[in-house]
Amino acid sequence: MKISLTPAQILVLGFAGVILAGALLLMLPVSTMPGRQTGFLTALFTATSAVCVTGLVVVDTGTHWTAFGQVVILVLIQVGGLGFMSMATLFFVFMGRRIGLRERLVIQESLNQVNVAGVVRLVRAVLIFTVITEGFFALVLAARWSFDYGWQRGLWLGVFHAVSAFNNAGIDIIGGFRSLTGYVNDPVITLSVAFLIILGGLGFAVVLELYNFRRTRRLSVHARLVLRVTASLLLGGTVLFALLEWRNVLGSLPLYGKLLASFFQAVVPRTAGFNSVDIAALGDATLFLMIILMFIGASPGSTGGGIKTTTFGVLGITVWSMAGGREDVELFRRRIPPWQVYKALTVFLLSVFLVVLVSLLLCITERSRFLEALFETTSAFGTVGLSMGLTPHLSPAGRVLIILTMFAGRLGPLTLAYALAQRRRKSAVRYPEEKIMVG
């Protein structure tokens, strides 16, 4: 009996297979430091966090895993960030194999593209851009860290953190669950990591449009919306973080350090869980601000998660159009199709439901405060990796909940939205219209 799978089902099974393979590799004795043990749930959690480019960890990556284990995690991050279909496409191209329509449909789903045309060219461009970007910043970071750790250790730190930052994973190997808090005043490290996160989170189609802008002199509505929403969130996040934490966690820093830390903390909730200040020391208002930024996340077709900047933008424009009495949702002198508004609303409501449900369950299983549970859950759903300190102490039930949330955050809203779009069809019967009272 021949089993026919949809592109969405292939993606889900493919990512699940990569996670399981990674977990089995991490359970090998060669992956764990002497004197430490790695159970299946710990390995599964770490592999899920790496493939889903989340960054939440239950053991310290820098001290628990050997060099082999860290290499496994790095490979999982790269495959998870670019998508296993992108990596498979690269292999097929090298082998001279033709990429068929079925594979192109899965690539389209993986990269969150509207059209199937040109997806193989996009994959090639993505891989070239990834190698150049990660390679350049790996050398920059390695040069800086070589002053602290020597060239051998500095080079490995540069490579690992460049890949982790570009793929919006946020996993670090410095050790001690410190992330980048020791470099809060260091512009080379913080700005390099921030730029990697931004480039990885813009979406590869947008980066390609920006690269071709000098020749085409035009940007699509999608690219313009992504750039405007991204810039607004970065600017607004920086200003609000500085205002809220100026006399708190930023109080002991010099002026340039305060501005640098504020910008960095506005960047990282966009689905990359590095941090240069102590997250647990932030005020409740700041934590809620970061929850909002984590929930929105990065842009479609990127290495990041969340509901995506375009979903947030479309919903905001819809509200603005309705408040202004407009019949159509208009953006840059173009009309947004109604089905895309419905899809954005579906993704938003499903995501809210998932985050709230898991947060309530964590309050029960972990006996934690709701804000703490909400922060960890949103971090997992948005594939961010920031933590208030709850994740390393999760119970087995809590770990399973976060694993499922990370997996759903990386694939759920995206694949479900596309599955709904693919099943879109006109009904044979159109019923009479009747108004209901709303609001």
C-alpha positions as CSV (number, residue, x, y, z in Angstrom):
1,M,0.0,0.0,0.0
2,K,1.4,3.3,-1.1
3,I,1.3,6.1,1.6
4,S,0.9,9.6,0.2
5,L,2.1,12.3,2.5
6,T,1.4,16.1,2.1
7,P,4.3,18.5,2.2
8,A,3.3,19.6,5.7
9,Q,3.4,15.9,6.9
10,I,6.8,15.4,5.3
11,L,8.1,18.4,7.1
12,V,6.8,17.3,10.5
13,L,8.1,13.7,10.1
14,G,11.4,15.0,8.7
15,F,12.1,17.3,11.6
16,A,11.0,14.6,14.1
17,G,13.4,12.2,12.5
18,V,16.3,14.6,12.7
19,I,15.5,15.3,16.4
20,L,15.3,11.6,17.3
21,A,18.6,11.0,15.5
22,G,20.2,13.9,17.3
23,A,18.9,12.6,20.7
24,L,20.4,9.2,20.1
25,L,23.8,10.7,19.2
26,L,23.8,12.9,22.3
27,M,23.1,9.8,24.4
28,L,26.4,8.2,23.3
29,P,29.1,8.2,26.0
30,V,31.4,10.1,23.7
31,S,29.0,13.1,23.7
32,T,29.0,13.6,27.5
33,M,31.8,14.8,29.8
34,P,33.3,12.2,32.1
35,G,31.4,11.8,35.4
36,R,28.1,13.1,33.8
37,Q,25.2,11.1,32.5
38,T,22.7,12.0,29.8
39,G,19.2,10.4,30.0
40,F,16.9,10.1,27.0
41,L,14.7,13.0,28.1
42,T,17.7,15.3,28.5
43,A,19.1,14.3,25.1
44,L,15.7,14.7,23.5
45,F,15.2,18.1,25.0
46,T,18.6,19.3,23.9
47,A,18.1,17.9,20.4
48,T,14.7,19.5,20.1
49,S,16.0,22.8,21.3
50,A,18.8,22.7,18.7
51,V,16.7,21.5,15.7
52,C,13.9,23.9,16.6
53,V,16.6,26.6,17.0
54,T,15.2,27.5,20.4
55,G,18.1,27.7,22.8
56,L,16.4,26.5,26.0
57,V,18.6,24.0,27.8
58,V,18.3,21.8,30.9
59,V,22.1,21.2,31.2
60,D,24.9,23.6,30.6
61,T,26.0,23.2,27.0
62,G,29.5,24.4,27.7
63,T,30.3,22.0,30.5
64,H,28.0,19.0,30.1
65,W,28.8,18.1,26.5
66,T,32.2,17.1,25.0
67,A,33.5,18.6,21.8
68,F,31.8,15.8,19.9
69,G,28.5,16.5,21.6
70,Q,28.9,20.2,20.8
71,V,29.5,19.4,17.2
72,V,26.3,17.3,17.1
73,I,24.4,20.2,18.6
74,L,26.0,22.6,16.0
75,V,25.0,20.4,13.1
76,L,21.4,20.1,14.5
77,I,21.2,23.9,14.8
78,Q,22.3,24.3,11.2
79,V,20.0,21.7,9.8
80,G,17.1,23.0,11.9
81,G,17.7,26.7,11.0
82,L,17.9,26.2,7.3
83,G,15.5,23.3,7.2
84,F,16.3,19.7,6.4
85,M,14.8,20.1,2.9
86,S,17.3,22.8,2.1
87,M,20.2,20.6,3.2
88,A,18.7,17.7,1.3
89,T,18.4,19.9,-1.8
90,L,22.0,20.8,-1.5
91,F,22.9,17.1,-1.4
92,F,20.7,16.4,-4.5
93,V,22.3,19.3,-6.4
94,F,25.8,18.0,-5.7
95,M,24.8,14.5,-6.7
96,G,23.3,15.8,-9.9
97,R,19.8,14.6,-9.1
98,R,16.8,16.4,-10.5
99,I,14.6,18.2,-8.0
100,G,11.0,17.1,-8.8
101,L,7.7,18.9,-8.2
102,R,7.1,17.0,-4.9
103,E,10.4,18.0,-3.5
104,R,9.8,21.6,-4.7
105,L,6.4,21.7,-2.9
106,V,8.1,20.5,0.4
107,I,10.8,23.2,-0.1
108,Q,8.1,25.8,-0.6
109,E,6.5,24.7,2.6
110,S,9.8,24.7,4.5
111,L,10.8,28.2,3.4
112,N,7.3,29.6,3.7
113,Q,7.1,30.7,0.1
114,V,3.9,31.7,-1.6
115,N,4.9,30.3,-5.0
116,V,6.8,27.1,-5.9
117,A,8.6,28.8,-8.8
118,G,12.2,29.6,-8.1
119,V,12.5,27.7,-4.8
120,V,15.6,25.7,-5.9
121,R,17.3,28.9,-6.9
122,L,16.3,30.4,-3.6
123,V,17.8,27.5,-1.7
124,R,21.1,27.9,-3.6
125,A,21.1,31.6,-2.7
126,V,20.3,30.8,0.9
127,L,23.1,28.4,1.3
128,I,25.7,30.8,-0.3
129,F,24.5,33.7,1.8
130,T,24.6,31.5,5.0
131,V,28.2,30.3,4.3
132,I,29.5,33.8,3.6
133,T,27.7,35.4,6.6
134,E,28.5,32.8,9.1
135,G,32.1,32.5,7.9
136,F,32.7,36.3,8.1
137,F,31.3,36.8,11.6
138,A,32.9,33.5,12.8
139,L,36.3,35.1,12.0
140,V,35.4,38.4,13.7
141,L,34.2,36.6,16.8
142,A,37.2,34.3,16.8
143,A,39.6,37.2,16.5
144,R,38.0,38.8,19.6
145,W,37.7,35.7,21.7
146,S,41.3,34.6,20.9
147,F,42.4,37.4,23.2
148,D,40.6,35.7,26.1
149,Y,40.9,32.0,25.3
150,G,43.7,31.7,22.7
151,W,43.3,30.9,19.0
152,Q,42.1,27.3,19.2
153,R,39.4,27.9,21.8
154,G,38.6,31.3,20.3
155,L,38.1,29.9,16.8
156,W,35.7,27.2,18.1
157,L,33.7,29.8,20.1
158,G,33.5,32.0,17.0
159,V,32.3,29.3,14.7
160,F,29.7,27.9,17.2
161,H,28.3,31.2,18.2
162,A,28.2,32.5,14.6
163,V,26.1,29.5,13.5
164,S,24.0,29.7,16.7
165,A,23.3,33.4,16.3
166,F,22.6,33.4,12.5
167,N,20.2,30.5,12.9
168,N,18.5,32.3,15.8
169,A,19.2,29.4,18.2
170,G,20.8,31.3,21.1
171,I,22.7,28.3,22.4
172,D,26.1,29.2,23.9
173,I,29.1,27.2,25.0
174,I,30.8,29.7,27.3
175,G,29.6,27.8,30.3
176,G,27.8,28.5,33.6
177,F,24.5,29.4,32.0
178,R,26.0,32.9,31.6
179,S,25.3,33.5,27.9
180,L,26.9,36.8,26.9
181,T,26.5,38.6,30.3
182,G,30.3,38.8,30.6
183,Y,30.4,40.9,27.4
184,V,27.6,43.4,28.0
185,N,30.0,46.3,27.3
186,D,31.8,44.6,24.4
187,P,30.6,46.1,21.1
188,V,32.5,43.6,18.9
189,I,30.7,40.6,20.4
190,T,27.3,42.0,21.1
191,L,26.9,43.9,17.8
192,S,28.3,40.9,15.8
193,V,25.8,38.5,17.4
194,A,23.0,41.1,17.0
195,F,23.6,41.6,13.3
196,L,23.7,37.8,12.8
197,I,20.4,37.5,14.5
198,I,18.8,40.3,12.5
199,L,20.1,38.9,9.2
200,G,18.9,35.4,10.0
201,G,15.5,36.7,11.1
202,L,14.7,38.9,8.1
203,G,13.8,36.0,5.9
204,F,15.9,34.8,3.0
205,A,13.5,36.0,0.3
206,V,13.8,39.6,1.8
207,V,17.6,39.4,1.9
208,L,17.7,38.3,-1.7
209,E,15.4,41.3,-2.7
210,L,17.7,43.6,-0.8
211,Y,20.7,42.2,-2.6
212,N,19.0,42.6,-6.0
213,F,17.7,46.1,-5.2
214,R,20.5,48.0,-7.0
215,R,19.5,46.2,-10.2
216,T,15.7,46.0,-9.8
217,R,15.1,49.3,-7.9
218,R,12.0,47.8,-6.3
219,L,10.9,45.9,-3.3
220,S,7.8,43.7,-2.9
221,V,5.0,44.6,-0.5
222,H,6.1,41.6,1.6
223,A,9.7,42.9,1.9
224,R,8.6,46.4,2.7
225,L,6.3,45.2,5.4
226,V,9.0,43.0,6.9
227,L,11.5,45.8,7.0
228,R,9.1,48.3,8.5
229,V,7.8,46.0,11.2
230,T,11.3,44.8,12.0
231,A,12.7,48.3,12.3
232,S,9.7,49.5,14.4
233,L,10.1,46.5,16.8
234,L,13.9,47.0,17.1
235,L,13.6,50.8,17.7
236,G,10.6,50.5,20.0
237,G,12.1,47.6,22.0
238,T,15.4,49.5,22.5
239,V,13.7,52.6,23.7
240,L,11.3,50.9,26.0
241,F,13.9,48.5,27.5
242,A,16.1,51.5,28.2
243,L,13.3,53.4,29.9
244,L,12.2,50.5,32.0
245,E,15.6,49.2,33.1
246,W,17.7,52.4,33.2
247,R,18.0,52.4,37.0
248,N,17.6,48.7,37.4
249,V,19.9,46.1,35.5
250,L,21.4,48.9,33.4
251,G,22.1,51.1,36.5
252,S,25.8,50.1,36.9
253,L,26.7,50.3,33.2
254,P,28.3,53.3,31.5
255,L,26.1,55.3,29.0
256,Y,27.4,53.4,25.9
257,G,26.9,50.1,27.8
258,K,23.3,51.0,28.6
259,L,22.5,51.8,25.0
260,L,24.4,48.7,23.8
261,A,22.6,46.4,26.3
262,S,19.2,48.0,25.5
263,F,19.7,47.4,21.7
264,F,20.9,43.9,22.3
265,Q,18.0,43.0,24.5
266,A,15.6,44.4,21.9
267,V,17.2,42.1,19.2
268,V,17.4,38.8,21.1
269,P,13.6,38.3,21.8
270,R,13.2,38.2,18.0
271,T,13.8,34.4,18.5
272,A,17.5,34.2,19.6
273,G,18.0,33.5,23.3
274,F,21.4,35.1,24.0
275,N,21.3,37.7,26.7
276,S,23.9,40.2,28.0
277,V,22.0,41.0,31.3
278,D,20.4,38.8,33.9
279,I,16.9,38.1,32.7
280,A,15.7,37.0,36.2
281,A,16.6,40.5,37.5
282,L,14.3,42.3,35.0
283,G,11.2,44.1,36.2
284,D,7.8,42.6,35.5
285,A,7.0,45.3,32.9
286,T,10.2,44.5,31.0
287,L,9.5,40.8,31.1
288,F,6.1,41.3,29.6
289,L,7.6,43.5,26.9
290,M,10.0,40.7,26.1
291,I,7.1,38.2,26.0
292,I,5.3,40.4,23.4
293,L,8.5,40.6,21.3
294,M,9.1,36.8,21.6
295,F,5.5,36.1,20.6
296,I,5.8,38.2,17.4
297,G,9.2,36.7,16.5
298,A,11.0,36.9,13.2
299,S,9.9,37.0,9.6
300,P,8.6,34.2,7.3
301,G,11.1,32.1,5.5
302,S,13.8,32.9,8.1
303,T,15.6,30.9,10.8
304,G,13.4,32.4,13.5
305,G,10.0,31.5,15.0
306,G,7.0,33.3,16.6
307,I,3.8,34.2,14.8
308,K,6.0,36.3,12.4
309,T,6.3,40.0,11.7
310,T,4.0,39.8,8.7
311,T,1.3,38.2,10.7
312,F,1.5,41.0,13.3
313,G,1.7,43.6,10.5
314,V,-1.3,42.3,8.6
315,L,-3.4,42.1,11.8
316,G,-2.4,45.7,12.7
317,I,-3.2,47.0,9.2
318,T,-6.6,45.2,9.3
319,V,-7.5,46.9,12.6
320,W,-6.3,50.2,11.2
321,S,-8.4,49.7,8.0
322,M,-11.5,48.7,10.0
323,A,-11.1,51.7,12.4
324,G,-10.8,54.0,9.3
325,G,-14.0,52.7,7.7
326,R,-12.2,51.1,4.7
327,E,-13.8,48.2,3.0
328,D,-10.5,46.6,1.9
329,V,-7.3,46.0,3.8
330,E,-4.8,48.2,2.0
331,L,-1.0,48.4,2.3
332,F,1.4,50.4,0.1
333,R,-1.4,51.0,-2.5
334,R,-2.2,47.3,-2.7
335,R,-5.1,45.2,-1.4
336,I,-4.4,42.3,0.9
337,P,-6.5,39.2,-0.1
338,P,-9.1,38.4,2.6
339,W,-7.8,34.8,2.9
340,Q,-4.4,36.1,4.0
341,V,-6.1,38.1,6.7
342,Y,-8.0,35.0,7.8
343,K,-4.8,33.0,7.9
344,A,-3.0,35.6,9.9
345,L,-5.9,35.7,12.4
346,T,-5.9,31.8,12.5
347,V,-2.2,31.7,13.3
348,F,-2.5,34.4,16.0
349,L,-5.5,32.7,17.8
350,L,-4.0,29.2,17.6
351,S,-0.7,30.5,18.9
352,V,-2.4,32.4,21.8
353,F,-4.4,29.3,22.7
354,L,-1.2,27.1,22.7
355,V,0.9,29.5,24.8
356,V,-1.9,30.1,27.4
357,L,-2.7,26.4,27.7
358,V,0.9,25.3,28.2
359,S,1.5,28.2,30.6
360,L,-1.4,27.0,32.8
361,L,-0.2,23.4,32.7
362,L,3.3,24.5,33.7
363,C,1.8,26.4,36.6
364,I,0.4,23.1,37.7
365,T,3.3,20.8,37.1
366,E,6.1,23.2,38.2
367,R,4.1,25.2,40.8
368,S,5.6,28.4,39.3
369,R,4.3,31.9,39.0
370,F,2.2,32.5,35.9
371,L,4.5,35.2,34.5
372,E,7.4,32.9,34.9
373,A,5.6,30.0,33.2
374,L,4.3,32.4,30.5
375,F,7.8,33.7,29.8
376,E,9.3,30.2,29.4
377,T,6.4,29.0,27.3
378,T,6.5,32.0,25.0
379,S,10.3,31.6,24.7
380,A,9.8,27.9,23.7
381,F,6.9,28.7,21.2
382,G,8.8,31.6,19.7
383,T,12.0,29.4,19.5
384,V,13.8,32.1,21.5
385,G,15.6,30.4,24.3
386,L,15.6,33.2,26.9
387,S,14.8,31.9,30.4
388,M,14.0,33.2,33.8
389,G,15.7,30.2,35.3
390,L,12.8,27.8,35.3
391,T,13.9,25.5,32.4
392,P,16.9,23.8,34.1
393,H,14.7,22.8,37.0
394,L,11.7,21.4,35.0
395,S,10.1,18.2,36.1
396,P,9.8,15.4,33.5
397,A,6.3,16.5,32.7
398,G,7.4,20.1,32.3
399,R,10.2,19.0,30.0
400,V,7.8,17.1,27.8
401,L,5.5,20.2,27.6
402,I,8.3,22.5,26.6
403,I,9.6,19.9,24.0
404,L,6.1,19.8,22.4
405,T,5.9,23.6,22.5
406,M,9.3,24.1,20.8
407,F,8.3,21.6,18.1
408,A,4.9,23.3,17.6
409,G,6.5,26.7,17.6
410,R,9.0,25.7,14.8
411,L,6.5,23.9,12.7
412,G,2.9,24.2,14.0
413,P,1.5,27.6,13.0
414,L,3.5,27.6,9.7
415,T,2.5,24.2,8.5
416,L,-1.1,24.4,9.8
417,A,-1.6,27.8,8.1
418,Y,-0.3,26.4,4.8
419,A,-2.4,23.2,5.2
420,L,-5.5,25.4,5.6
421,A,-4.5,27.5,2.6
422,Q,-3.9,24.4,0.5
423,R,-7.3,23.0,1.3
424,R,-9.0,26.3,0.5
425,R,-11.8,25.7,-2.0
426,K,-15.0,27.3,-3.0
427,S,-18.2,25.8,-1.6
428,A,-20.8,24.5,-4.0
429,V,-23.4,26.4,-2.0
430,R,-23.4,30.0,-0.9
431,Y,-25.7,30.6,1.9
432,P,-27.6,33.9,2.5
433,E,-25.7,36.5,4.4
434,E,-26.9,37.5,7.9
435,K,-25.2,40.0,10.3
436,I,-24.4,39.3,13.9
437,M,-23.6,41.8,16.6
438,V,-19.9,42.2,17.1
439,G,-18.1,44.3,19.7
